[in-house]
Amino acid sequence: MVEIQGRQLASKWAKTEALLSHPRIAPHIPPTRLFSSQNLRSMMAAHGMVVIKPVKGAGGHGVIKVMEDQGGYSYTYYSQIKRFASFEGLFASLDKMRKGRRYLIQKGIRLATIDGRPIDYRVKYVKENGVWTIRAIVGRLARPGLFVTNLCRGGTQLLGSDGIRRSVSASAVAGKKRQMRELTRISTQVLESRFPGIGQLGFDFGIDKSGKLWIFEVNTRPQ
């Protein structure tokens, strides 16, 4: 029997907490907190740029980039930018947008780019007949003017190797792909021990401008 459906786990927070428990994985998870006024204030003070996103959601829907901006703050939602003179104004607007849903705040990562467009990577990992196998490593290049890379938001898919070569360097390709495979394998062991029955995973990786690899989230229903 081929197991490719498997258990669904919608909560990004539950999966993030599980991965943070492993010392090999934790350094590759951006600092993450649940959305609140106090957490947003402290995360902005620490990082200057954060991304907030629904605890449950997919396709880049509801993902907002928040930045310090000329003595105040701004946020970007798709291609729309709003600016605020005060933290209170920023928080009130964000709090209204989330419509009571639980959100996460994650340190913003300045991704390596191709022609100014951010790129990240999806590693699809599937369990078939009891064995986990990497099905694909693909790059997702953001549509011009957007910071989300999702294909359903106009992102462009390309081979993972091409993405790394064009955004980092040709010499980095083998090492970064090897590191993605290793982090995928260890993370899956952690998640499977915590959430038995998962059968397919989509890992979202990013490489920042200094070349460090990050895990943004793991999907149990990868597109």
Backbone bond lengths (Angstrom), bond angles and torsions (degrees), N, CA, C in turn:
res aa  C-N    CA-C-N  psi(-1)  N-CA   C-N-CA  omega(-1)  CA-C   N-CA-C  phi
1 M - - - 1.472 - - 1.523 108.79 -
2 V 1.314 117.55 134.25 1.452 122.32 179.65 1.527 109.39 -91.44
3 E 1.340 116.20 120.48 1.459 120.10 -179.38 1.521 108.79 -97.67
4 I 1.322 116.85 97.71 1.461 116.88 177.86 1.520 111.98 -122.95
5 Q 1.320 117.97 -5.80 1.459 118.86 177.30 1.523 108.51 -86.84
6 G 1.320 116.46 -74.32 1.455 119.70 174.05 1.521 113.84 75.31
7 R 1.306 114.23 175.53 1.462 122.39 -177.56 1.527 111.01 -66.96
8 Q 1.336 115.57 138.99 1.459 120.74 175.54 1.524 108.48 -98.42
9 L 1.323 116.20 140.15 1.459 121.44 178.45 1.521 107.30 -138.65
10 A 1.336 115.65 103.80 1.463 119.64 -170.94 1.531 113.27 -79.89
11 S 1.337 117.54 -29.17 1.465 119.55 -170.29 1.534 112.63 -73.04
12 K 1.337 116.22 112.82 1.461 120.30 175.08 1.527 110.58 -64.15
13 W 1.319 116.84 -32.88 1.468 120.88 -178.40 1.526 110.67 -65.57
14 A 1.335 117.99 -44.16 1.465 121.57 -179.97 1.535 110.60 -61.08
15 K 1.343 116.31 -43.36 1.470 119.74 -179.30 1.529 110.80 -69.25
16 T 1.340 116.91 -39.24 1.470 120.16 178.97 1.524 110.55 -63.55
17 E 1.317 116.79 -44.88 1.473 120.10 178.91 1.526 111.10 -59.43
18 A 1.330 116.31 -41.54 1.470 119.60 179.27 1.531 110.87 -61.96
19 L 1.323 117.15 -45.74 1.467 120.60 -177.69 1.529 111.67 -67.67
20 L 1.332 116.71 -34.45 1.469 119.85 179.17 1.527 112.24 -65.91
21 S 1.331 116.19 -16.70 1.469 119.28 -178.78 1.527 112.14 -76.79
22 H 1.343 118.31 -11.45 1.471 121.12 -176.58 1.527 109.80 -103.54
23 P 1.337 117.80 123.68 1.471 120.39 -174.31 1.529 114.65 -64.01
24 R 1.328 117.73 -23.01 1.468 120.25 179.14 1.527 110.94 -80.36
25 I 1.335 115.92 -29.52 1.462 121.03 -175.81 1.527 112.04 -91.88
26 A 1.323 116.82 -38.01 1.470 121.50 -171.90 1.536 114.54 -50.45
27 P 1.356 119.47 -40.41 1.467 118.43 -179.22 1.526 113.87 -65.60
28 H 1.329 117.41 -13.07 1.466 121.07 -179.04 1.527 112.59 -101.33
29 I 1.344 117.09 5.01 1.463 121.78 176.38 1.524 107.91 -100.57
30 P 1.332 119.31 121.96 1.463 119.02 176.99 1.529 110.19 -59.10
31 P 1.337 118.69 142.34 1.466 120.03 175.71 1.535 110.25 -48.35
32 T 1.331 115.76 131.41 1.471 121.49 -171.90 1.526 109.45 -136.56
33 R 1.331 116.30 136.80 1.464 122.25 177.33 1.528 108.60 -136.89
34 L 1.327 115.63 160.48 1.460 119.40 171.40 1.528 108.97 -75.22
35 F 1.329 116.37 148.70 1.458 121.76 -175.52 1.517 111.23 -68.82
36 S 1.329 116.20 124.14 1.463 123.33 169.93 1.518 105.94 -159.27
37 S 1.324 116.54 165.36 1.463 120.36 -179.93 1.530 110.79 -60.74
38 Q 1.321 116.48 -46.33 1.472 120.58 -178.57 1.525 110.98 -63.98
39 N 1.333 117.36 -43.90 1.465 120.06 -179.51 1.521 111.69 -66.98
40 L 1.342 116.89 -38.55 1.463 119.39 179.00 1.531 110.15 -65.66
41 R 1.324 116.67 -42.70 1.466 120.08 -179.81 1.530 111.06 -61.29
42 S 1.321 116.67 -45.96 1.473 119.94 -177.45 1.524 111.21 -70.85
43 M 1.344 117.86 -36.61 1.466 120.37 178.72 1.529 110.96 -68.16
44 M 1.323 117.57 -39.25 1.465 120.36 176.92 1.520 110.39 -64.78
45 A 1.339 117.02 -41.11 1.464 120.52 179.23 1.523 111.13 -63.43
46 A 1.330 115.91 -36.15 1.467 120.11 -176.70 1.524 112.49 -79.70
47 H 1.340 118.13 -36.08 1.462 120.98 -167.62 1.525 115.04 -119.48
48 G 1.331 118.24 -21.98 1.460 120.20 179.43 1.515 115.16 75.73
49 M 1.320 116.27 -21.45 1.474 121.76 176.46 1.522 107.93 -146.73
50 V 1.329 115.88 130.69 1.464 120.42 176.51 1.520 108.61 -135.76
51 V 1.317 114.76 163.06 1.465 121.79 172.49 1.515 106.71 -118.23
52 I 1.327 116.90 130.65 1.461 118.82 173.51 1.526 108.07 -111.61
53 K 1.329 114.82 143.97 1.471 119.23 -176.14 1.520 109.26 -154.03
54 P 1.346 116.40 154.91 1.461 119.75 -179.23 1.530 111.10 -62.28
55 V 1.339 115.72 142.69 1.466 120.25 173.24 1.526 109.95 -59.30
56 K 1.327 116.07 -35.86 1.463 121.30 176.62 1.527 108.39 -122.04
57 G 1.318 116.84 117.95 1.456 119.88 -179.25 1.513 110.23 171.75
58 A 1.333 115.94 163.83 1.459 121.27 -178.13 1.516 109.46 -149.71
59 G 1.321 115.88 169.66 1.454 121.21 174.03 1.510 114.89 72.97
60 G 1.342 117.11 14.95 1.460 119.39 -179.57 1.511 113.40 78.57
61 H 1.341 117.52 3.80 1.453 120.23 -177.94 1.527 110.30 -70.47
62 G 1.332 116.78 130.30 1.456 120.75 177.34 1.513 114.81 81.67
63 V 1.340 118.53 4.99 1.470 121.28 -178.34 1.535 108.89 -85.38
64 I 1.321 116.03 126.89 1.460 122.48 -173.59 1.528 109.55 -129.08
65 K 1.327 116.56 132.47 1.469 121.44 175.92 1.524 108.87 -98.23
66 V 1.337 116.83 128.22 1.466 122.56 -177.32 1.524 108.67 -117.76
67 M 1.331 116.35 133.03 1.467 120.57 -176.36 1.525 110.45 -137.38
68 E 1.348 115.07 152.10 1.450 119.88 165.08 1.525 107.19 -70.91
69 D 1.339 116.41 139.41 1.462 119.56 -170.12 1.524 110.02 -147.96
70 Q 1.322 117.60 104.95 1.466 123.53 172.57 1.526 111.86 50.46
71 G 1.323 115.71 52.04 1.452 120.01 178.51 1.516 114.59 81.96
72 G 1.327 117.08 -7.00 1.459 121.60 175.95 1.514 109.81 -128.11
73 Y 1.329 115.45 -140.09 1.463 121.09 -176.98 1.521 109.53 -140.42
74 S 1.322 115.93 157.62 1.458 120.37 171.29 1.516 108.51 -143.60
75 Y 1.331 115.43 157.24 1.461 117.76 168.76 1.513 109.73 -134.39
76 T 1.332 113.76 152.17 1.452 122.21 -179.79 1.520 108.98 -118.77
77 Y 1.336 115.64 124.75 1.463 121.54 176.15 1.521 106.67 -124.54
78 Y 1.348 116.75 112.03 1.463 122.63 -166.65 1.533 107.29 54.99
79 S 1.329 119.54 -117.58 1.466 118.96 -179.33 1.530 112.02 -105.56
80 Q 1.322 116.40 5.93 1.473 120.80 -178.19 1.533 109.90 -90.19
81 I 1.335 116.74 131.05 1.463 121.97 179.45 1.530 108.64 -116.97
82 K 1.332 116.45 131.99 1.469 121.97 173.78 1.522 108.41 -121.80
83 R 1.333 116.38 141.48 1.465 121.57 -178.68 1.524 110.55 -118.06
84 F 1.327 115.22 149.56 1.460 121.51 -175.47 1.524 109.17 -139.17
85 A 1.328 115.65 138.44 1.465 120.30 178.68 1.526 111.15 -78.89
86 S 1.326 116.80 -26.57 1.468 120.30 -175.07 1.515 111.51 -127.03
87 F 1.337 115.31 156.99 1.453 120.49 174.64 1.522 110.38 -63.60
88 E 1.334 116.74 -37.92 1.463 120.91 -177.77 1.535 110.76 -61.47
89 G 1.342 115.92 -40.64 1.459 119.51 178.08 1.518 112.08 -65.77
90 L 1.337 115.51 -42.06 1.466 121.03 177.03 1.518 110.61 -59.16
91 F 1.343 116.25 -51.10 1.457 119.67 -175.22 1.530 110.82 -63.89
92 A 1.337 116.79 -41.81 1.461 119.53 -178.95 1.529 111.17 -59.95
93 S 1.344 117.08 -40.71 1.458 120.83 -179.82 1.529 111.18 -67.80
94 L 1.328 116.36 -44.65 1.466 119.92 178.92 1.526 110.89 -64.19
95 D 1.321 115.99 -41.54 1.458 120.52 -178.33 1.530 110.29 -62.95
96 K 1.329 116.56 -36.87 1.464 120.77 177.70 1.526 110.74 -68.42
97 M 1.348 117.07 -39.70 1.471 120.74 -177.93 1.518 112.66 -64.45
98 R 1.316 117.39 -31.76 1.474 118.11 -174.15 1.527 112.74 -78.61
99 K 1.347 116.64 -11.54 1.478 121.10 172.86 1.531 112.88 52.28
100 G 1.328 116.02 40.66 1.460 120.29 175.98 1.514 115.50 81.46
101 R 1.337 117.16 -3.54 1.473 119.53 179.73 1.530 110.13 -77.95
102 R 1.323 116.05 152.50 1.465 120.06 175.93 1.526 109.55 -74.34
103 Y 1.314 115.15 135.13 1.460 121.51 179.75 1.514 109.85 -125.59
104 L 1.332 115.15 157.26 1.460 123.17 171.69 1.521 109.36 -107.67
105 I 1.334 115.19 153.09 1.466 122.10 169.46 1.523 106.30 -115.53
106 Q 1.318 116.90 127.39 1.463 121.34 -178.35 1.529 108.84 -128.41
107 K 1.312 115.58 137.59 1.468 119.43 176.09 1.530 109.81 -50.56
108 G 1.324 116.91 132.59 1.452 120.43 177.44 1.524 110.76 -74.20
109 I 1.314 116.69 133.40 1.459 122.80 179.80 1.530 108.57 -108.28
110 R 1.322 115.99 127.48 1.473 120.08 178.84 1.534 107.79 -84.40
111 L 1.321 113.81 98.62 1.464 120.49 -172.31 1.521 111.85 -73.12
112 A 1.325 114.85 150.61 1.461 120.53 166.81 1.523 107.90 -59.50
113 T 1.314 116.89 150.32 1.461 120.93 -172.49 1.529 111.40 -130.37
114 I 1.323 115.25 163.71 1.464 123.64 169.55 1.525 106.06 -123.23
115 D 1.306 116.90 117.12 1.474 121.56 -176.83 1.526 111.15 52.97
116 G 1.337 116.22 40.27 1.456 120.71 177.76 1.512 115.30 79.97
117 R 1.331 117.49 -1.57 1.467 121.16 -178.51 1.530 109.92 -101.04
118 P 1.353 118.15 126.00 1.464 120.37 -179.65 1.527 111.49 -62.45
119 I 1.323 114.73 148.41 1.463 120.00 175.88 1.520 109.41 -131.48
120 D 1.329 116.44 139.38 1.452 120.66 168.86 1.527 108.96 -131.49
121 Y 1.325 116.58 -173.22 1.468 120.31 -169.20 1.518 110.15 -136.74
122 R 1.326 115.59 142.75 1.460 122.11 173.94 1.528 108.06 -114.78
123 V 1.333 115.01 123.55 1.461 121.33 173.36 1.523 107.14 -107.75
124 K 1.332 116.19 117.49 1.465 120.78 -179.97 1.524 108.93 -97.21
125 Y 1.328 115.23 123.97 1.459 122.91 -173.94 1.521 107.42 -124.17
126 V 1.320 117.84 122.51 1.463 122.31 -171.43 1.526 110.04 -128.03
127 K 1.332 115.66 140.18 1.464 121.13 177.15 1.524 109.18 -99.14
128 E 1.329 115.50 117.32 1.459 121.18 179.36 1.523 108.70 -126.22
129 N 1.327 114.65 125.57 1.472 120.01 -179.47 1.524 111.62 51.62
130 G 1.340 115.09 40.68 1.460 120.62 175.12 1.520 115.11 82.10
131 V 1.326 117.81 1.70 1.475 120.66 -177.20 1.528 109.42 -120.27
132 W 1.333 116.64 129.71 1.467 121.44 176.82 1.529 110.13 -82.20
133 T 1.333 115.53 133.95 1.464 121.53 -178.31 1.525 109.43 -136.95
134 I 1.341 116.29 137.97 1.460 119.79 173.41 1.521 108.55 -77.64
135 R 1.326 115.81 120.99 1.450 122.00 -178.92 1.533 111.57 -86.84
136 A 1.353 115.62 -35.50 1.465 118.35 -175.09 1.525 110.31 -163.09
137 I 1.323 116.14 149.16 1.463 123.57 166.58 1.522 105.92 -127.39
138 V 1.334 115.67 107.50 1.462 119.11 -176.41 1.526 110.21 -123.11
139 G 1.326 114.98 149.67 1.450 121.23 172.62 1.518 109.89 -90.25
140 R 1.347 115.68 150.11 1.467 121.21 176.23 1.523 107.48 -129.52
141 L 1.308 115.34 111.07 1.461 122.66 -174.69 1.523 109.15 -97.66
142 A 1.333 116.25 123.99 1.466 120.54 -176.38 1.523 111.37 -60.41
143 R 1.313 115.46 146.07 1.456 121.01 172.00 1.530 108.57 -62.36
144 P 1.328 118.80 143.43 1.467 119.75 178.60 1.533 111.41 -51.08
145 G 1.334 115.87 130.58 1.454 120.61 178.74 1.514 115.29 92.19
146 L 1.343 117.99 -10.18 1.460 120.78 178.44 1.524 109.97 -110.63
147 F 1.351 115.66 155.73 1.465 119.15 174.18 1.517 111.45 -102.60
148 V 1.365 118.46 -18.76 1.468 120.20 175.20 1.527 108.49 -82.03
149 T 1.321 115.63 143.84 1.466 120.78 -173.14 1.527 113.06 -103.12
150 N 1.334 117.16 -3.12 1.461 120.49 -172.65 1.520 112.15 -52.73
151 L 1.328 116.22 136.97 1.459 121.13 -179.89 1.524 111.07 -62.66
152 C 1.354 116.76 -33.11 1.463 119.71 179.32 1.526 111.77 -71.61
153 R 1.332 117.03 -9.26 1.472 121.71 175.65 1.522 110.98 -106.01
154 G 1.320 116.32 18.32 1.460 119.83 176.09 1.513 114.63 94.66
155 G 1.344 117.05 8.20 1.465 120.22 176.49 1.522 110.98 -67.13
156 T 1.332 115.40 159.46 1.467 121.88 -179.36 1.522 109.30 -109.53
157 Q 1.329 117.14 129.36 1.463 120.69 177.34 1.521 110.06 -88.14
158 L 1.340 115.12 138.20 1.452 119.84 173.63 1.520 108.58 -144.86
159 L 1.315 116.40 166.04 1.460 119.57 178.79 1.518 109.75 -59.34
160 G 1.346 116.23 139.89 1.453 119.94 178.62 1.520 112.04 -54.24
161 S 1.333 116.65 -42.02 1.468 120.85 -179.62 1.527 111.10 -60.38
162 D 1.340 116.48 -41.73 1.462 120.39 179.81 1.528 110.73 -65.10
163 G 1.334 116.02 -41.61 1.454 119.76 179.88 1.515 112.56 -61.34
164 I 1.339 116.38 -45.08 1.469 120.39 179.75 1.523 110.13 -66.23
165 R 1.307 116.43 -43.48 1.468 120.19 -179.09 1.527 111.31 -60.74
166 R 1.331 116.48 -43.10 1.470 120.43 -175.01 1.525 113.15 -80.72
167 S 1.345 117.79 -25.05 1.470 119.74 -177.01 1.526 113.19 -102.18
168 V 1.335 117.86 -23.75 1.471 121.49 179.82 1.524 108.40 -118.09
169 S 1.340 116.97 -81.24 1.470 121.04 175.52 1.513 108.77 -173.06
170 A 1.309 116.62 159.21 1.466 120.98 178.33 1.526 110.90 -62.54
171 S 1.335 116.39 -35.68 1.466 119.54 -177.25 1.525 112.58 -70.46
172 A 1.340 117.11 -16.12 1.468 120.55 -178.07 1.523 112.90 -87.55
173 V 1.330 118.17 -13.01 1.470 120.97 -169.67 1.524 112.34 -58.03
174 A 1.321 117.39 -55.27 1.473 120.00 -174.18 1.523 111.46 -62.13
175 G 1.330 116.78 -43.69 1.459 120.55 -177.86 1.517 113.03 -66.41
176 K 1.331 117.04 -42.70 1.470 119.80 -179.10 1.529 110.82 -67.82
177 K 1.325 117.50 -39.90 1.460 119.09 178.32 1.531 110.51 -66.72
178 R 1.318 116.98 -39.41 1.467 120.01 177.14 1.535 110.44 -61.62
179 Q 1.332 116.25 -42.02 1.461 120.27 179.52 1.536 111.17 -66.58
180 M 1.332 117.14 -39.65 1.470 119.62 175.67 1.525 111.03 -60.01
181 R 1.323 116.49 -44.60 1.468 119.83 -179.73 1.532 110.76 -62.68
182 E 1.325 116.85 -42.55 1.474 120.05 -178.61 1.534 110.78 -65.90
183 L 1.343 117.70 -45.79 1.460 120.59 -179.88 1.524 111.11 -66.02
184 T 1.328 116.92 -34.76 1.469 121.06 176.36 1.529 110.14 -63.00
185 R 1.324 115.77 -46.28 1.477 119.79 -177.87 1.532 111.30 -63.59
186 I 1.341 117.75 -47.44 1.471 120.62 -178.52 1.530 110.34 -66.83
187 S 1.327 116.80 -42.82 1.464 120.16 -179.95 1.521 111.30 -60.85
188 T 1.335 116.20 -39.32 1.460 119.84 -179.31 1.523 110.75 -65.98
189 Q 1.319 117.53 -38.21 1.468 120.15 175.60 1.528 110.60 -59.34
190 V 1.339 116.33 -43.40 1.467 121.28 179.42 1.527 109.97 -63.41
191 L 1.336 116.62 -49.05 1.463 120.31 -176.47 1.523 111.74 -66.78
192 E 1.342 116.98 -39.13 1.466 119.45 -178.28 1.532 111.00 -68.34
193 S 1.331 116.53 -33.24 1.467 118.67 178.09 1.533 110.71 -70.78
194 R 1.328 116.17 -32.20 1.465 121.04 -178.86 1.531 111.99 -84.85
195 F 1.324 115.95 -34.32 1.481 121.23 -174.69 1.531 109.08 -130.83
196 P 1.329 118.31 74.98 1.470 120.86 -177.32 1.522 111.28 -57.66
197 G 1.339 115.01 143.24 1.458 120.13 175.28 1.510 114.99 104.10
198 I 1.353 117.23 -5.71 1.465 117.53 176.61 1.531 109.11 -67.45
199 G 1.329 115.87 145.24 1.461 119.22 -174.85 1.513 114.56 -130.32
200 Q 1.355 117.27 -15.50 1.457 119.54 175.39 1.521 108.19 -150.76
201 L 1.320 115.03 141.24 1.457 121.08 -176.33 1.526 109.72 -136.29
202 G 1.311 115.35 143.78 1.459 121.08 172.50 1.519 108.17 -119.90
203 F 1.314 116.89 111.81 1.464 122.25 179.92 1.522 109.75 -91.68
204 D 1.335 116.22 129.17 1.459 120.87 176.07 1.523 108.85 -102.03
205 F 1.322 115.50 110.88 1.464 122.60 -179.71 1.525 110.08 -106.83
206 G 1.316 115.56 151.61 1.455 121.12 169.97 1.515 109.69 -133.68
207 I 1.324 115.97 150.85 1.465 122.12 173.09 1.524 106.48 -115.47
208 D 1.341 116.29 121.91 1.458 117.72 -177.35 1.526 111.03 -83.14
209 K 1.330 115.34 179.28 1.465 120.39 -173.59 1.524 112.90 -66.03
210 S 1.334 117.11 -18.29 1.463 119.79 176.30 1.519 112.18 -92.93
211 G 1.350 117.15 -1.87 1.467 121.09 177.58 1.515 114.78 95.57
212 K 1.350 117.89 2.55 1.472 119.58 179.66 1.524 110.47 -78.16
213 L 1.338 115.15 142.90 1.457 122.28 179.64 1.527 110.24 -93.64
214 W 1.323 115.95 133.67 1.462 122.56 179.60 1.526 109.95 -125.16
215 I 1.343 115.84 148.64 1.465 121.99 171.27 1.523 106.93 -105.93
216 F 1.335 117.39 115.35 1.456 120.98 -178.52 1.523 111.82 -83.66
217 E 1.318 116.38 -43.80 1.458 119.73 178.25 1.527 109.46 -167.54
218 V 1.330 114.27 168.11 1.469 121.07 178.08 1.521 107.59 -128.54
219 N 1.324 116.07 128.74 1.462 122.07 -178.31 1.521 110.37 -105.72
220 T 1.332 116.13 136.43 1.469 119.20 175.39 1.521 111.54 -94.10
221 R 1.328 116.40 -0.58 1.468 119.96 174.34 1.545 107.40 -134.17
222 P 1.335 116.65 66.73 1.455 119.23 -173.06 1.521 111.90 -66.47
223 Q 1.341 114.62 138.76 1.467 120.11 179.78 1.532 109.95 -78.72
